[in-house]
Amino acid sequence: MKLRRTRLYIPGNNPHLVENAGLYGADCVILDLEDSVPLGQKFDARILVKYSLRNVDFGRSEKWVRINSLDTPFWEKDLREVLEFVDVVNVPKIESAEDMNRLDAVMREIEKEKGIEERKVVPIIETLRGLTNAREIAKHPRVVALAWGGEDLTAELGIPKKKALILEHVRAEIVIAAKSQGKMALDTVYSNIRDEEGLFEYARRARYMGFDGVGVLHPNQIEIVHRAFRPDEDEIEDARKIVEAAERAMREGKGVIALNGRMIDKPVLERAKKILAFAEVE
């Protein structure tokens, strides 16, 4: 099972952070070419990220690059340099299925030129238009997860992000849009890197909202988030009993799975298996 509990953002123009990418233990490492890179450093950062993807040991972390958005002159150049060496392309400010098709066309061209397998995409929903079209965006076959960001969205609404009550609705919409298409849902970052207790509660709440992970800004946040996403003992025990009941029904040739008078259907069994898988990882 692919885990994306944590995705660690590393500025693409900071070689000292990039060279240690595989040591942090995040499920995903995002080398960022967008917000963390000033306009005058876009070219240099792109080359540094390409070099790092080719030469740095990322350990067990999935290799992501956040390219610049489709409304900039940088995104195609980003793709042409890094696509060959990434696992996932993280794309900001995706607003529609048409945006995904435009992105897909360029990626297909590069993949054909390089003779590489199809790369996956995690769009970032950051605008009201993107939120409105989130389910259509999630349908695209390249999409493996939906992520979101609140700065542009709350700016559109004219409200401060810290007091934006609507963001709880946004979170629910992202989860529903992603999960209705069988894709992962990824929550945004918790920006106070010193507040460990707050981060744990934030990540725990994200898990129970249906998210599969959250973004992190500092390596010290990784272990806390992984701990928050670990099922508790009651969940593990209940999941174990469900899986055991399913195995017993299979051995006995029964078409119906029952546990203490409770009928176990396929979604419940799959959830139990997922809980046990989460419980086994660090």
PyRosetta script that sets phi, psi and omega in degrees:
from pyrosetta import init, pose_from_sequence

init()
pose = pose_from_sequence("MKLRRTRLYIPGNNPHLVENAGLYGADCVILDLEDSVPLGQKFDARILVKYSLRNVDFGRSEKWVRINSLDTPFWEKDLREVLEFVDVVNVPKIESAEDMNRLDAVMREIEKEKGIEERKVVPIIETLRGLTNAREIAKHPRVVALAWGGEDLTAELGIPKKKALILEHVRAEIVIAAKSQGKMALDTVYSNIRDEEGLFEYARRARYMGFDGVGVLHPNQIEIVHRAFRPDEDEIEDARKIVEAAERAMREGKGVIALNGRMIDKPVLERAKKILAFAEVE")
pose.set_psi(1, 129.6)
pose.set_omega(1, 178.5)
pose.set_phi(2, -74.4)
pose.set_psi(2, 126.6)
pose.set_omega(2, 178.2)
pose.set_phi(3, -105.0)
pose.set_psi(3, 133.9)
pose.set_omega(3, 174.9)
pose.set_phi(4, -134.9)
pose.set_psi(4, 44.8)
pose.set_omega(4, -179.6)
pose.set_phi(5, -63.5)
pose.set_psi(5, -38.9)
pose.set_omega(5, -179.3)
pose.set_phi(6, -128.6)
pose.set_psi(6, 137.9)
pose.set_omega(6, 171.3)
pose.set_phi(7, -130.1)
pose.set_psi(7, 112.9)
pose.set_omega(7, -174.1)
pose.set_phi(8, -91.5)
pose.set_psi(8, 122.6)
pose.set_omega(8, 178.2)
pose.set_phi(9, -84.2)
pose.set_psi(9, 127.8)
pose.set_omega(9, 176.1)
pose.set_phi(10, -126.5)
pose.set_psi(10, 124.8)
pose.set_omega(10, 178.4)
pose.set_phi(11, -58.1)
pose.set_psi(11, 130.4)
pose.set_omega(11, -176.9)
pose.set_phi(12, -69.0)
pose.set_psi(12, -11.0)
pose.set_omega(12, -179.6)
pose.set_phi(13, -102.0)
pose.set_psi(13, 14.5)
pose.set_omega(13, -178.7)
pose.set_phi(14, -118.3)
pose.set_psi(14, 91.2)
pose.set_omega(14, -174.6)
pose.set_phi(15, -63.1)
pose.set_psi(15, -29.3)
pose.set_omega(15, -177.8)
pose.set_phi(16, -68.1)
pose.set_psi(16, -35.1)
pose.set_omega(16, 176.3)
pose.set_phi(17, -77.6)
pose.set_psi(17, -38.7)
pose.set_omega(17, -176.6)
pose.set_phi(18, -64.5)
pose.set_psi(18, -39.1)
pose.set_omega(18, -174.2)
pose.set_phi(19, -66.7)
pose.set_psi(19, -16.5)
pose.set_omega(19, 178.4)
pose.set_phi(20, -104.7)
pose.set_psi(20, 15.7)
pose.set_omega(20, -172.0)
pose.set_phi(21, -54.2)
pose.set_psi(21, -37.4)
pose.set_omega(21, -176.0)
pose.set_phi(22, -80.0)
pose.set_psi(22, -7.5)
pose.set_omega(22, -176.0)
pose.set_phi(23, -89.1)
pose.set_psi(23, -14.8)
pose.set_omega(23, -170.7)
pose.set_phi(24, -79.2)
pose.set_psi(24, -27.5)
pose.set_omega(24, 178.3)
pose.set_phi(25, 85.9)
pose.set_psi(25, 14.2)
pose.set_omega(25, 176.0)
pose.set_phi(26, -72.5)
pose.set_psi(26, 149.3)
pose.set_omega(26, 175.5)
pose.set_phi(27, -63.5)
pose.set_psi(27, -35.9)
pose.set_omega(27, 179.5)
pose.set_phi(28, -134.9)
pose.set_psi(28, 141.1)
pose.set_omega(28, 172.2)
pose.set_phi(29, -116.8)
pose.set_psi(29, 124.6)
pose.set_omega(29, -179.9)
pose.set_phi(30, -105.4)
pose.set_psi(30, 113.1)
pose.set_omega(30, 170.5)
pose.set_phi(31, -84.6)
pose.set_psi(31, 118.7)
pose.set_omega(31, -168.5)
pose.set_phi(32, -96.3)
pose.set_psi(32, 125.4)
pose.set_omega(32, 174.3)
pose.set_phi(33, -107.1)
pose.set_psi(33, 0.2)
pose.set_omega(33, -174.0)
pose.set_phi(34, -97.9)
pose.set_psi(34, -106.1)
pose.set_omega(34, -167.6)
pose.set_phi(35, -60.7)
pose.set_psi(35, -33.4)
pose.set_omega(35, -175.1)
pose.set_phi(36, -80.2)
pose.set_psi(36, -5.2)
pose.set_omega(36, -177.0)
pose.set_phi(37, -111.9)
pose.set_psi(37, 117.5)
pose.set_omega(37, 177.5)
pose.set_phi(38, -61.6)
pose.set_psi(38, 156.6)
pose.set_omega(38, -176.7)
pose.set_phi(39, -54.5)
pose.set_psi(39, -40.1)
pose.set_omega(39, -176.7)
pose.set_phi(40, -73.0)
pose.set_psi(40, -7.2)
pose.set_omega(40, -178.0)
pose.set_phi(41, -114.1)
pose.set_psi(41, 9.6)
pose.set_omega(41, -176.2)
pose.set_phi(42, -59.6)
pose.set_psi(42, -45.9)
pose.set_omega(42, -178.0)
pose.set_phi(43, -64.4)
pose.set_psi(43, -50.0)
pose.set_omega(43, -178.2)
pose.set_phi(44, -61.4)
pose.set_psi(44, -40.9)
pose.set_omega(44, 179.8)
pose.set_phi(45, -64.3)
pose.set_psi(45, -40.2)
pose.set_omega(45, 179.8)
pose.set_phi(46, -60.0)
pose.set_psi(46, -43.4)
pose.set_omega(46, 179.9)
pose.set_phi(47, -69.8)
pose.set_psi(47, -40.4)
pose.set_omega(47, 177.5)
pose.set_phi(48, -61.9)
pose.set_psi(48, -42.9)
pose.set_omega(48, 179.8)
pose.set_phi(49, -64.2)
pose.set_psi(49, -42.9)
pose.set_omega(49, 178.1)
pose.set_phi(50, -59.8)
pose.set_psi(50, -47.0)
pose.set_omega(50, 179.5)
pose.set_phi(51, -60.7)
pose.set_psi(51, -42.7)
pose.set_omega(51, -178.3)
pose.set_phi(52, -66.0)
pose.set_psi(52, -42.0)
pose.set_omega(52, 179.0)
pose.set_phi(53, -60.5)
pose.set_psi(53, -33.8)
pose.set_omega(53, -177.8)
pose.set_phi(54, -81.1)
pose.set_psi(54, -28.6)
pose.set_omega(54, -167.5)
pose.set_phi(55, -120.0)
pose.set_psi(55, -21.8)
pose.set_omega(55, -178.0)
pose.set_phi(56, -85.1)
pose.set_psi(56, 140.9)
pose.set_omega(56, 175.6)
pose.set_phi(57, -82.0)
pose.set_psi(57, 113.0)
pose.set_omega(57, -179.1)
pose.set_phi(58, -89.7)
pose.set_psi(58, 4.4)
pose.set_omega(58, 179.4)
pose.set_phi(59, 59.3)
pose.set_psi(59, -132.3)
pose.set_omega(59, 179.9)
pose.set_phi(60, -89.8)
pose.set_psi(60, 1.0)
pose.set_omega(60, -176.2)
pose.set_phi(61, -76.4)
pose.set_psi(61, 137.5)
pose.set_omega(61, 173.7)
pose.set_phi(62, -70.4)
pose.set_psi(62, 136.0)
pose.set_omega(62, -176.2)
pose.set_phi(63, -91.5)
pose.set_psi(63, 116.4)
pose.set_omega(63, 177.7)
pose.set_phi(64, -117.9)
pose.set_psi(64, 154.1)
pose.set_omega(64, 166.3)
pose.set_phi(65, -131.3)
pose.set_psi(65, 129.5)
pose.set_omega(65, 171.0)
pose.set_phi(66, -90.9)
pose.set_psi(66, 110.7)
pose.set_omega(66, 179.1)
pose.set_phi(67, -83.0)
pose.set_psi(67, 175.1)
pose.set_omega(67, 175.1)
pose.set_phi(68, -77.1)
pose.set_psi(68, 159.3)
pose.set_omega(68, -174.0)
pose.set_phi(69, -71.6)
pose.set_psi(69, 162.2)
pose.set_omega(69, -174.8)
pose.set_phi(70, -69.8)
pose.set_psi(70, -9.4)
pose.set_omega(70, 177.5)
pose.set_phi(71, -96.0)
pose.set_psi(71, 16.9)
pose.set_omega(71, 176.9)
pose.set_phi(72, -117.3)
pose.set_psi(72, 165.9)
pose.set_omega(72, 176.7)
pose.set_phi(73, -84.7)
pose.set_psi(73, 8.1)
pose.set_omega(73, -170.9)
pose.set_phi(74, -101.9)
pose.set_psi(74, -24.0)
pose.set_omega(74, -165.0)
pose.set_phi(75, -64.8)
pose.set_psi(75, -39.3)
pose.set_omega(75, 179.7)
pose.set_phi(76, -66.3)
pose.set_psi(76, -39.9)
pose.set_omega(76, 177.7)
pose.set_phi(77, -64.4)
pose.set_psi(77, -39.5)
pose.set_omega(77, 175.6)
pose.set_phi(78, -56.4)
pose.set_psi(78, -50.0)
pose.set_omega(78, -177.5)
pose.set_phi(79, -61.8)
pose.set_psi(79, -42.4)
pose.set_omega(79, -176.8)
pose.set_phi(80, -65.2)
pose.set_psi(80, -28.0)
pose.set_omega(80, 179.2)
pose.set_phi(81, -84.6)
pose.set_psi(81, -38.5)
pose.set_omega(81, -167.1)
pose.set_phi(82, -110.0)
pose.set_psi(82, -17.1)
pose.set_omega(82, -169.2)
pose.set_phi(83, -57.7)
pose.set_psi(83, -37.1)
pose.set_omega(83, -177.2)
pose.set_phi(84, -60.7)
pose.set_psi(84, -24.8)
pose.set_omega(84, -168.5)
pose.set_phi(85, -113.2)
pose.set_psi(85, 3.0)
pose.set_omega(85, -177.6)
pose.set_phi(86, -103.3)
pose.set_psi(86, 162.1)
pose.set_omega(86, 169.6)
pose.set_phi(87, -93.5)
pose.set_psi(87, -40.2)
pose.set_omega(87, -174.9)
pose.set_phi(88, -138.6)
pose.set_psi(88, 138.7)
pose.set_omega(88, 174.0)
pose.set_phi(89, -101.7)
pose.set_psi(89, 124.7)
pose.set_omega(89, 179.3)
pose.set_phi(90, -100.3)
pose.set_psi(90, 121.3)
pose.set_omega(90, -170.5)
pose.set_phi(91, -122.0)
pose.set_psi(91, 116.5)
pose.set_omega(91, -179.0)
pose.set_phi(92, -75.4)
pose.set_psi(92, 155.4)
pose.set_omega(92, 168.9)
pose.set_phi(93, 57.5)
pose.set_psi(93, 35.2)
pose.set_omega(93, 172.3)
pose.set_phi(94, -72.5)
pose.set_psi(94, 131.9)
pose.set_omega(94, -173.2)
pose.set_phi(95, -121.2)
pose.set_psi(95, -10.1)
pose.set_omega(95, -173.3)
pose.set_phi(96, -163.7)
pose.set_psi(96, 167.5)
pose.set_omega(96, 173.0)
pose.set_phi(97, -63.2)
pose.set_psi(97, -31.8)
pose.set_omega(97, 178.1)
pose.set_phi(98, -64.2)
pose.set_psi(98, -38.1)
pose.set_omega(98, 175.0)
pose.set_phi(99, -60.3)
pose.set_psi(99, -43.9)
pose.set_omega(99, 179.9)
pose.set_phi(100, -64.1)
pose.set_psi(100, -38.9)
pose.set_omega(100, 179.3)
pose.set_phi(101, -67.1)
pose.set_psi(101, -38.5)
pose.set_omega(101, 176.8)
pose.set_phi(102, -63.0)
pose.set_psi(102, -46.2)
pose.set_omega(102, 177.2)
pose.set_phi(103, -61.9)
pose.set_psi(103, -45.3)
pose.set_omega(103, -178.5)
pose.set_phi(104, -58.5)
pose.set_psi(104, -41.3)
pose.set_omega(104, -178.2)
pose.set_phi(105, -62.0)
pose.set_psi(105, -43.1)
pose.set_omega(105, 179.3)
pose.set_phi(106, -68.9)
pose.set_psi(106, -41.3)
pose.set_omega(106, 179.3)
pose.set_phi(107, -63.3)
pose.set_psi(107, -40.7)
pose.set_omega(107, 178.1)
pose.set_phi(108, -61.7)
pose.set_psi(108, -42.0)
pose.set_omega(108, 179.4)
pose.set_phi(109, -61.0)
pose.set_psi(109, -46.0)
pose.set_omega(109, -179.0)
pose.set_phi(110, -67.7)
pose.set_psi(110, -42.4)
pose.set_omega(110, 179.5)
pose.set_phi(111, -61.2)
pose.set_psi(111, -38.4)
pose.set_omega(111, 178.1)
pose.set_phi(112, -67.3)
pose.set_psi(112, -44.0)
pose.set_omega(112, 179.8)
pose.set_phi(113, -61.7)
pose.set_psi(113, -41.1)
pose.set_omega(113, -175.4)
pose.set_phi(114, -87.3)
pose.set_psi(114, -13.2)
pose.set_omega(114, -177.1)
pose.set_phi(115, 66.4)
pose.set_psi(115, 42.3)
pose.set_omega(115, -176.7)
pose.set_phi(116, -115.7)
pose.set_psi(116, 161.4)
pose.set_omega(116, 177.9)
pose.set_phi(117, -70.3)
pose.set_psi(117, 161.1)
pose.set_omega(117, 179.7)
pose.set_phi(118, -63.7)
pose.set_psi(118, 129.5)
pose.set_omega(118, 177.5)
pose.set_phi(119, -92.3)
pose.set_psi(119, 151.6)
pose.set_omega(119, -178.0)
pose.set_phi(120, -95.0)
pose.set_psi(120, 165.5)
pose.set_omega(120, -174.5)
pose.set_phi(121, -131.9)
pose.set_psi(121, 139.7)
pose.set_omega(121, 166.5)
pose.set_phi(122, -118.4)
pose.set_psi(122, 102.8)
pose.set_omega(122, 176.5)
pose.set_phi(123, -72.4)
pose.set_psi(123, 147.9)
pose.set_omega(123, 174.6)
pose.set_phi(124, -107.2)
pose.set_psi(124, 120.3)
pose.set_omega(124, 178.9)
pose.set_phi(125, -87.0)
pose.set_psi(125, 116.8)
pose.set_omega(125, -173.3)
pose.set_phi(126, -133.3)
pose.set_psi(126, 2.3)
pose.set_omega(126, -178.4)
pose.set_phi(127, -134.4)
pose.set_psi(127, 164.0)
pose.set_omega(127, 178.4)
pose.set_phi(128, -63.1)
pose.set_psi(128, -38.3)
pose.set_omega(128, 177.8)
pose.set_phi(129, -64.2)
pose.set_psi(129, -42.0)
pose.set_omega(129, 178.1)
pose.set_phi(130, -62.8)
pose.set_psi(130, -40.5)
pose.set_omega(130, 178.9)
pose.set_phi(131, -64.4)
pose.set_psi(131, -42.0)
pose.set_omega(131, 178.8)
pose.set_phi(132, -60.2)
pose.set_psi(132, -34.4)
pose.set_omega(132, -176.2)
pose.set_phi(133, -101.6)
pose.set_psi(133, 14.9)
pose.set_omega(133, -171.8)
pose.set_phi(134, -59.4)
pose.set_psi(134, -38.0)
pose.set_omega(134, -178.1)
pose.set_phi(135, -68.5)
pose.set_psi(135, -38.0)
pose.set_omega(135, 176.8)
pose.set_phi(136, -67.2)
pose.set_psi(136, -38.8)
pose.set_omega(136, 177.9)
pose.set_phi(137, -62.8)
pose.set_psi(137, -43.7)
pose.set_omega(137, -177.8)
pose.set_phi(138, -64.8)
pose.set_psi(138, -22.9)
pose.set_omega(138, -179.6)
pose.set_phi(139, -68.4)
pose.set_psi(139, -23.1)
pose.set_omega(139, -173.6)
pose.set_phi(140, -60.7)
pose.set_psi(140, 135.2)
pose.set_omega(140, -175.1)
pose.set_phi(141, -63.8)
pose.set_psi(141, -20.2)
pose.set_omega(141, 177.5)
pose.set_phi(142, -77.0)
pose.set_psi(142, -21.9)
pose.set_omega(142, -173.2)
pose.set_phi(143, -74.9)
pose.set_psi(143, 125.9)
pose.set_omega(143, 175.4)
pose.set_phi(144, -107.5)
pose.set_psi(144, -15.6)
pose.set_omega(144, 180.0)
pose.set_phi(145, -163.9)
pose.set_psi(145, 157.7)
pose.set_omega(145, 170.2)
pose.set_phi(146, -110.3)
pose.set_psi(146, 134.2)
pose.set_omega(146, 171.1)
pose.set_phi(147, -117.5)
pose.set_psi(147, 172.2)
pose.set_omega(147, -179.3)
pose.set_phi(148, -149.9)
pose.set_psi(148, 161.0)
pose.set_omega(148, 175.8)
pose.set_phi(149, -142.5)
pose.set_psi(149, 147.7)
pose.set_omega(149, -170.1)
pose.set_phi(150, -104.5)
pose.set_psi(150, -9.0)
pose.set_omega(150, -173.6)
pose.set_phi(151, -64.7)
pose.set_psi(151, -54.7)
pose.set_omega(151, -178.8)
pose.set_phi(152, -66.1)
pose.set_psi(152, -37.2)
pose.set_omega(152, -177.9)
pose.set_phi(153, -64.2)
pose.set_psi(153, -46.8)
pose.set_omega(153, 179.6)
pose.set_phi(154, -71.6)
pose.set_psi(154, -28.3)
pose.set_omega(154, 174.9)
pose.set_phi(155, -64.0)
pose.set_psi(155, -39.6)
pose.set_omega(155, 176.3)
pose.set_phi(156, -59.9)
pose.set_psi(156, -36.8)
pose.set_omega(156, -177.8)
pose.set_phi(157, -82.7)
pose.set_psi(157, -12.9)
pose.set_omega(157, 179.3)
pose.set_phi(158, 74.0)
pose.set_psi(158, 31.0)
pose.set_omega(158, 179.9)
pose.set_phi(159, -127.9)
pose.set_psi(159, 150.1)
pose.set_omega(159, 178.6)
pose.set_phi(160, -70.2)
pose.set_psi(160, 139.1)
pose.set_omega(160, -176.2)
pose.set_phi(161, -59.5)
pose.set_psi(161, -40.1)
pose.set_omega(161, -175.9)
pose.set_phi(162, -64.3)
pose.set_psi(162, -22.4)
pose.set_omega(162, -177.9)
pose.set_phi(163, -114.3)
pose.set_psi(163, 13.5)
pose.set_omega(163, -173.9)
pose.set_phi(164, -81.5)
pose.set_psi(164, 97.5)
pose.set_omega(164, -179.8)
pose.set_phi(165, -63.8)
pose.set_psi(165, -26.0)
pose.set_omega(165, -176.8)
pose.set_phi(166, -66.4)
pose.set_psi(166, -16.7)
pose.set_omega(166, -177.6)
pose.set_phi(167, -65.1)
pose.set_psi(167, -24.2)
pose.set_omega(167, 174.6)
pose.set_phi(168, -67.5)
pose.set_psi(168, -37.1)
pose.set_omega(168, 174.6)
pose.set_phi(169, -66.2)
pose.set_psi(169, -40.8)
pose.set_omega(169, 178.6)
pose.set_phi(170, -58.8)
pose.set_psi(170, -46.2)
pose.set_omega(170, 179.0)
pose.set_phi(171, -57.4)
pose.set_psi(171, -45.5)
pose.set_omega(171, -180.0)
pose.set_phi(172, -62.6)
pose.set_psi(172, -41.8)
pose.set_omega(172, 179.2)
pose.set_phi(173, -62.7)
pose.set_psi(173, -40.3)
pose.set_omega(173, 179.4)
pose.set_phi(174, -64.2)
pose.set_psi(174, -44.9)
pose.set_omega(174, 179.3)
pose.set_phi(175, -61.6)
pose.set_psi(175, -47.4)
pose.set_omega(175, -177.7)
pose.set_phi(176, -64.5)
pose.set_psi(176, -43.8)
pose.set_omega(176, 180.0)
pose.set_phi(177, -61.2)
pose.set_psi(177, -45.2)
pose.set_omega(177, -177.9)
pose.set_phi(178, -69.3)
pose.set_psi(178, -51.4)
pose.set_omega(178, -173.3)
pose.set_phi(179, -68.6)
pose.set_psi(179, -28.3)
pose.set_omega(179, 178.3)
pose.set_phi(180, -67.0)
pose.set_psi(180, -18.9)
pose.set_omega(180, 178.5)
pose.set_phi(181, -108.2)
pose.set_psi(181, 10.5)
pose.set_omega(181, 178.6)
pose.set_phi(182, 73.1)
pose.set_psi(182, 24.8)
pose.set_omega(182, -179.1)
pose.set_phi(183, -110.0)
pose.set_psi(183, 163.7)
pose.set_omega(183, 176.6)
pose.set_phi(184, -76.4)
pose.set_psi(184, 157.3)
pose.set_omega(184, 174.1)
pose.set_phi(185, -121.7)
pose.set_psi(185, 129.7)
pose.set_omega(185, -174.8)
pose.set_phi(186, -122.3)
pose.set_psi(186, 122.6)
pose.set_omega(186, -178.1)
pose.set_phi(187, -78.9)
pose.set_psi(187, 161.6)
pose.set_omega(187, -177.5)
pose.set_phi(188, -79.2)
pose.set_psi(188, -179.8)
pose.set_omega(188, -173.3)
pose.set_phi(189, -76.0)
pose.set_psi(189, 158.4)
pose.set_omega(189, 168.6)
pose.set_phi(190, -104.5)
pose.set_psi(190, 110.7)
pose.set_omega(190, -163.8)
pose.set_phi(191, -80.0)
pose.set_psi(191, -17.6)
pose.set_omega(191, -179.5)
pose.set_phi(192, -85.8)
pose.set_psi(192, 95.6)
pose.set_omega(192, -172.8)
pose.set_phi(193, -72.7)
pose.set_psi(193, -10.7)
pose.set_omega(193, 179.2)
pose.set_phi(194, -93.1)
pose.set_psi(194, -14.2)
pose.set_omega(194, -174.9)
pose.set_phi(195, -93.1)
pose.set_psi(195, 84.8)
pose.set_omega(195, -176.2)
pose.set_phi(196, -69.2)
pose.set_psi(196, -41.6)
pose.set_omega(196, 179.6)
pose.set_phi(197, -64.9)
pose.set_psi(197, -42.2)
pose.set_omega(197, 178.3)
pose.set_phi(198, -63.5)
pose.set_psi(198, -39.5)
pose.set_omega(198, 178.0)
pose.set_phi(199, -62.9)
pose.set_psi(199, -44.2)
pose.set_omega(199, -179.9)
pose.set_phi(200, -59.1)
pose.set_psi(200, -47.2)
pose.set_omega(200, -180.0)
pose.set_phi(201, -64.7)
pose.set_psi(201, -38.5)
pose.set_omega(201, 178.3)
pose.set_phi(202, -61.6)
pose.set_psi(202, -48.1)
pose.set_omega(202, -178.1)
pose.set_phi(203, -68.7)
pose.set_psi(203, -38.2)
pose.set_omega(203, 178.3)
pose.set_phi(204, -62.7)
pose.set_psi(204, -42.4)
pose.set_omega(204, 179.1)
pose.set_phi(205, -66.1)
pose.set_psi(205, -38.9)
pose.set_omega(205, 177.2)
pose.set_phi(206, -59.5)
pose.set_psi(206, -43.0)
pose.set_omega(206, 179.2)
pose.set_phi(207, -59.9)
pose.set_psi(207, -44.8)
pose.set_omega(207, -177.1)
pose.set_phi(208, -77.5)
pose.set_psi(208, -10.2)
pose.set_omega(208, 169.7)
pose.set_phi(209, -82.4)
pose.set_psi(209, -14.5)
pose.set_omega(209, 179.9)
pose.set_phi(210, 111.5)
pose.set_psi(210, 2.5)
pose.set_omega(210, 177.4)
pose.set_phi(211, -74.2)
pose.set_psi(211, 152.3)
pose.set_omega(211, 178.9)
pose.set_phi(212, -99.1)
pose.set_psi(212, -6.0)
pose.set_omega(212, 179.5)
pose.set_phi(213, 178.3)
pose.set_psi(213, 173.2)
pose.set_omega(213, 176.7)
pose.set_phi(214, -135.2)
pose.set_psi(214, 160.0)
pose.set_omega(214, 175.8)
pose.set_phi(215, -80.6)
pose.set_psi(215, 149.0)
pose.set_omega(215, 176.8)
pose.set_phi(216, -129.8)
pose.set_psi(216, 147.3)
pose.set_omega(216, -176.3)
pose.set_phi(217, -105.6)
pose.set_psi(217, -13.5)
pose.set_omega(217, -176.4)
pose.set_phi(218, -142.5)
pose.set_psi(218, 141.9)
pose.set_omega(218, 179.7)
pose.set_phi(219, -55.3)
pose.set_psi(219, -30.0)
pose.set_omega(219, -179.8)
pose.set_phi(220, -65.1)
pose.set_psi(220, -17.3)
pose.set_omega(220, 179.8)
pose.set_phi(221, -81.7)
pose.set_psi(221, -16.0)
pose.set_omega(221, -170.4)
pose.set_phi(222, -64.2)
pose.set_psi(222, -53.0)
pose.set_omega(222, -176.8)
pose.set_phi(223, -62.1)
pose.set_psi(223, -35.9)
pose.set_omega(223, -179.2)
pose.set_phi(224, -64.9)
pose.set_psi(224, -43.9)
pose.set_omega(224, 179.0)
pose.set_phi(225, -66.6)
pose.set_psi(225, -43.0)
pose.set_omega(225, 178.9)
pose.set_phi(226, -60.0)
pose.set_psi(226, -39.2)
pose.set_omega(226, 178.2)
pose.set_phi(227, -66.2)
pose.set_psi(227, -39.0)
pose.set_omega(227, -179.8)
pose.set_phi(228, -66.0)
pose.set_psi(228, -31.7)
pose.set_omega(228, -178.7)
pose.set_phi(229, -86.0)
pose.set_psi(229, -6.5)
pose.set_omega(229, 178.2)
pose.set_phi(230, -74.0)
pose.set_psi(230, 131.4)
pose.set_omega(230, 178.5)
pose.set_phi(231, -62.2)
pose.set_psi(231, 149.9)
pose.set_omega(231, 176.8)
pose.set_phi(232, -80.9)
pose.set_psi(232, 172.2)
pose.set_omega(232, -172.2)
pose.set_phi(233, -62.6)
pose.set_psi(233, -36.6)
pose.set_omega(233, 178.8)
pose.set_phi(234, -64.1)
pose.set_psi(234, -42.3)
pose.set_omega(234, 177.9)
pose.set_phi(235, -62.6)
pose.set_psi(235, -43.4)
pose.set_omega(235, -178.7)
pose.set_phi(236, -63.2)
pose.set_psi(236, -45.1)
pose.set_omega(236, -178.9)
pose.set_phi(237, -64.2)
pose.set_psi(237, -43.2)
pose.set_omega(237, 178.5)
pose.set_phi(238, -63.5)
pose.set_psi(238, -42.8)
pose.set_omega(238, 179.3)
pose.set_phi(239, -63.3)
pose.set_psi(239, -40.6)
pose.set_omega(239, -179.8)
pose.set_phi(240, -62.5)
pose.set_psi(240, -41.7)
pose.set_omega(240, 179.4)
pose.set_phi(241, -64.6)
pose.set_psi(241, -38.8)
pose.set_omega(241, 179.5)
pose.set_phi(242, -64.5)
pose.set_psi(242, -46.0)
pose.set_omega(242, -180.0)
pose.set_phi(243, -65.0)
pose.set_psi(243, -40.6)
pose.set_omega(243, 177.4)
pose.set_phi(244, -62.8)
pose.set_psi(244, -40.1)
pose.set_omega(244, 178.1)
pose.set_phi(245, -63.7)
pose.set_psi(245, -39.1)
pose.set_omega(245, 178.3)
pose.set_phi(246, -65.6)
pose.set_psi(246, -42.7)
pose.set_omega(246, 178.9)
pose.set_phi(247, -65.1)
pose.set_psi(247, -38.5)
pose.set_omega(247, 179.0)
pose.set_phi(248, -66.0)
pose.set_psi(248, -42.2)
pose.set_omega(248, 179.1)
pose.set_phi(249, -63.3)
pose.set_psi(249, -37.0)
pose.set_omega(249, 179.1)
pose.set_phi(250, -66.8)
pose.set_psi(250, -44.1)
pose.set_omega(250, 179.6)
pose.set_phi(251, -61.4)
pose.set_psi(251, -37.3)
pose.set_omega(251, -176.8)
pose.set_phi(252, -88.1)
pose.set_psi(252, 1.2)
pose.set_omega(252, 177.7)
pose.set_phi(253, 71.3)
pose.set_psi(253, 24.8)
pose.set_omega(253, -179.9)
pose.set_phi(254, -89.4)
pose.set_psi(254, 137.6)
pose.set_omega(254, 179.5)
pose.set_phi(255, -84.5)
pose.set_psi(255, -12.1)
pose.set_omega(255, -178.0)
pose.set_phi(256, -116.4)
pose.set_psi(256, 134.0)
pose.set_omega(256, 178.0)
pose.set_phi(257, -100.8)
pose.set_psi(257, 125.9)
pose.set_omega(257, 179.9)
pose.set_phi(258, -131.1)
pose.set_psi(258, 145.3)
pose.set_omega(258, 177.8)
pose.set_phi(259, -141.4)
pose.set_psi(259, 110.3)
pose.set_omega(259, 179.6)
pose.set_phi(260, 53.8)
pose.set_psi(260, 43.5)
pose.set_omega(260, 179.5)
pose.set_phi(261, 80.3)
pose.set_psi(261, -0.4)
pose.set_omega(261, -178.7)
pose.set_phi(262, -99.9)
pose.set_psi(262, 127.6)
pose.set_omega(262, 178.7)
pose.set_phi(263, -80.5)
pose.set_psi(263, 130.3)
pose.set_omega(263, -177.8)
pose.set_phi(264, -105.5)
pose.set_psi(264, 114.6)
pose.set_omega(264, 178.0)
pose.set_phi(265, -98.2)
pose.set_psi(265, 178.1)
pose.set_omega(265, -172.2)
pose.set_phi(266, -60.2)
pose.set_psi(266, -46.1)
pose.set_omega(266, 179.8)
pose.set_phi(267, -59.3)
pose.set_psi(267, -38.0)
pose.set_omega(267, 179.5)
pose.set_phi(268, -66.9)
pose.set_psi(268, -41.2)
pose.set_omega(268, 178.1)
pose.set_phi(269, -64.1)
pose.set_psi(269, -43.4)
pose.set_omega(269, 179.3)
pose.set_phi(270, -63.1)
pose.set_psi(270, -40.0)
pose.set_omega(270, 177.2)
pose.set_phi(271, -62.4)
pose.set_psi(271, -40.7)
pose.set_omega(271, 179.4)
pose.set_phi(272, -63.2)
pose.set_psi(272, -42.2)
pose.set_omega(272, 178.5)
pose.set_phi(273, -63.7)
pose.set_psi(273, -38.3)
pose.set_omega(273, 178.8)
pose.set_phi(274, -65.9)
pose.set_psi(274, -40.9)
pose.set_omega(274, 178.9)
pose.set_phi(275, -61.8)
pose.set_psi(275, -43.7)
pose.set_omega(275, -180.0)
pose.set_phi(276, -66.7)
pose.set_psi(276, -35.3)
pose.set_omega(276, 177.9)
pose.set_phi(277, -65.1)
pose.set_psi(277, -43.6)
pose.set_omega(277, 177.4)
pose.set_phi(278, -61.0)
pose.set_psi(278, -38.6)
pose.set_omega(278, -176.7)
pose.set_phi(279, -66.7)
pose.set_psi(279, -23.6)
pose.set_omega(279, -175.4)
pose.set_phi(280, -88.3)
pose.set_psi(280, -15.7)
pose.set_omega(280, -177.3)
pose.set_phi(281, -94.2)
pose.set_psi(281, 161.1)
pose.set_omega(281, -180.0)
pose.set_phi(282, -74.4)
pose.dump_pdb("model.pdb")
